[in-house]
Amino acid sequence: MTLINHPHFVAGHDGLMRAIDAALPGQLIFVIGLSGAGKTELRKLSMRAYAGAPRSWGAGRMPAISVRATPSDKSYFSPKDFINRLLVELDAPNLDWTGMSADGPNSGERRFFEEIKAAADGLAGLRTKRPEHELRLAFERLARARSLRAVFVDEAASMTYSHRGKAPGDHMVSYMCMAEEIPVVLVLFGVPRIKHLWTGNSEIRRRSRFVFLRRYTREEVVVFGRLVVTVAAPFQMESGDLLRENIDLIYYATMGSFGEVRSFLQRADESRILDGRSSITLTDLERAVYSRDDLASLHEDAKLFDHLSSPADLSATRASKRGSA
């Protein structure tokens, strides 16, 4: 199922492109959304818009790369593994985001992807034995040689899983300095937990811009209902009014997240299949709701997202001014 360019996704894409166009070298751009909000698709789309087609880059040049941050060190984030991934991307990049295909009809493209994969497999093993500072220096030099201008980081909230005694913001200070040295723009995509990367550090906060992939609120029930009907098009419903009559249940189960709506309907359809029915019923919708713990986690994430994306409450300041007038 392809991503639907619903209003909040379009707004998020437009906001990200404005942020990238206005960014100074060394700047951080945080793109924040609930799980399933479309962050990965937004990354690919924005990278294509920013970098253009590979044939326009010029020999040896690479305007943008994408890397995933992972908790690869016993469930903790490893700066060495991350810098190694960055370096491999410059030498043997994953170009899936460009629209080029490793199994497409173009034989030249297929050979190109095979060569990249072989290079990546060889480089990854060799570089893990080198110390982190050497990997970082090599990356900075190669990035300048490649005319790199932007690094897009998927799953950036993984950087918050730091070893004891290491604050998550310390990683960002280090990468911010690296971005200024090259110079490049860092675009980091993550769930609300990503806030730990800047919380308590005014320097990071001051040099950052924020783009929110917004969820649909209860006040947007009409727009949300249209989204649900659009996503549900491939599924057979017991009645034409089933979704509309149970929109409150669907909202409660998904908290207005596009990806959660899609997963919810897939679970409902699986319930239908298991019971041997030809169409989804209310029973299937009810079975598709997460367990109590998972639902509580989803609601907590939504609450945190709303807190991050909402402006500060200035009512106390205004009252103080009126009192002193």
Residue pairs with C-beta under 8 A, 6 or more apart in sequence:
1 231
1 234
1 262
3 9
3 38
3 41
3 258
4 227
4 230
4 231
4 258
6 227
6 230
6 258
7 223
8 37
8 213
8 214
8 215
8 216
8 258
9 37
9 38
9 41
9 42
9 213
9 258
11 214
12 31
12 33
12 37
12 38
12 42
12 211
12 212
12 213
12 214
13 42
13 45
13 46
15 211
15 212
16 29
16 31
16 42
16 46
16 187
16 211
17 46
17 49
17 50
19 29
19 209
19 211
20 29
20 46
20 50
20 150
20 185
20 187
22 209
23 29
23 185
23 209
24 185
25 149
25 179
25 180
25 182
25 183
25 184
25 185
26 176
26 179
26 180
26 183
26 184
26 185
26 207
27 179
27 185
27 186
27 207
27 208
27 209
28 172
28 176
28 179
28 185
28 186
28 188
28 198
28 204
28 207
28 208
28 209
29 185
29 186
29 187
29 188
29 208
29 209
29 210
29 211
30 156
30 188
30 190
30 194
30 197
30 198
30 208
30 209
30 210
30 211
31 39
31 42
31 43
31 187
31 188
31 189
31 190
31 211
31 212
31 213
32 190
32 191
32 192
32 194
32 195
32 210
32 211
32 212
32 213
32 305
32 308
32 309
33 39
33 189
33 191
33 212
33 213
33 214
33 215
33 257
33 305
34 191
34 192
34 213
34 215
34 255
34 257
34 259
34 260
34 298
34 301
34 302
34 305
35 191
35 257
35 259
35 260
35 301
36 257
36 258
36 259
36 260
36 262
36 263
37 213
37 215
37 257
37 258
37 259
38 213
38 258
38 259
39 154
39 189
39 190
39 213
40 154
40 189
42 189
42 213
43 66
43 97
43 152
43 154
43 187
43 189
44 96
44 97
46 152
46 187
47 64
47 66
47 97
47 98
47 150
47 152
48 97
48 98
48 99
50 63
50 64
50 150
51 57
51 63
51 64
51 98
51 150
52 63
53 98
54 95
54 98
54 100
57 63
58 147
60 145
60 146
61 146
61 147
62 90
62 93
62 146
62 147
62 148
63 147
63 148
63 149
63 150
64 148
64 149
64 150
64 151
64 152
65 86
65 89
65 90
65 93
65 148
65 150
65 151
65 152
66 89
66 94
66 97
66 151
66 152
66 153
66 154
67 82
67 85
67 86
67 89
67 151
67 152
67 153
67 154
68 85
68 153
68 154
68 155
69 77
69 82
69 153
69 154
69 155
69 156
69 157
69 158
69 159
70 77
70 81
70 155
70 158
71 77
71 78
71 158
71 161
72 78
72 81
73 81
73 163
75 161
76 161
76 162
76 163
77 158
77 159
77 160
77 161
77 162
77 171
79 132
79 171
79 174
80 128
80 131
80 132
80 135
81 128
82 159
83 132
83 135
83 136
83 139
84 124
84 127
84 128
84 135
86 139
86 151
87 123
87 127
87 135
87 138
87 139
87 142
88 120
88 123
88 124
88 127
90 139
90 142
90 143
90 146
90 148
91 119
91 120
91 123
91 142
92 116
92 117
92 119
92 120
92 123
93 116
94 116
94 120
95 113
95 116
100 109
100 112
100 113
101 109
101 113
102 109
102 110
102 113
102 114
103 110
104 110
127 135
130 138
136 178
139 178
140 178
140 181
140 182
143 182
143 184
144 182
148 182
148 184
149 184
149 185
150 184
150 185
150 186
150 187
151 179
151 184
151 185
151 186
151 187
152 187
152 189
153 186
153 187
153 188
153 189
154 189
155 189
155 190
156 188
156 189
156 190
156 194
156 197
157 190
157 191
157 192
157 193
157 194
157 197
158 190
159 168
159 171
159 172
159 194
159 197
160 168
160 193
160 194
160 196
160 197
162 168
162 170
162 171
167 200
168 196
168 197
169 196
169 197
169 198
169 199
169 200
169 201
169 204
171 197
172 197
172 198
172 201
172 204
173 201
173 203
173 204
175 186
176 186
176 203
176 204
176 207
179 185
179 186
188 194
188 197
191 301
192 301
192 304
192 305
192 308
193 304
195 304
195 308
197 204
198 204
198 205
198 208
210 308
212 305
212 308
212 309
214 309
215 255
215 256
215 257
215 302
215 305
216 223
216 224
216 227
216 251
216 256
216 257
217 256
218 251
218 256
220 256
221 247
221 251
224 247
224 251
224 256
225 243
225 244
225 247
227 258
227 261
228 243
228 247
228 250
228 261
229 243
229 244
231 258
231 261
231 262
231 265
232 243
232 265
235 265
235 268
235 269
235 280
236 278
236 279
236 280
237 243
237 279
237 280
238 279
238 280
238 281
238 282
242 280
242 281
242 282
242 285
243 250
246 282
246 285
249 285
249 286
249 289
250 261
250 264
250 285
252 289
253 260
253 264
253 288
253 289
253 290
253 295
254 260
254 261
254 264
254 298
255 298
255 299
255 301
255 302
256 302
257 302
260 298
264 288
264 289
265 280
265 288
267 287
267 288
268 280
268 284
268 285
268 287
268 288
269 280
269 284
271 280
271 283
271 284
271 287
271 288
272 278
272 279
272 280
272 281
272 284
275 283
275 284
277 284
289 295
290 298
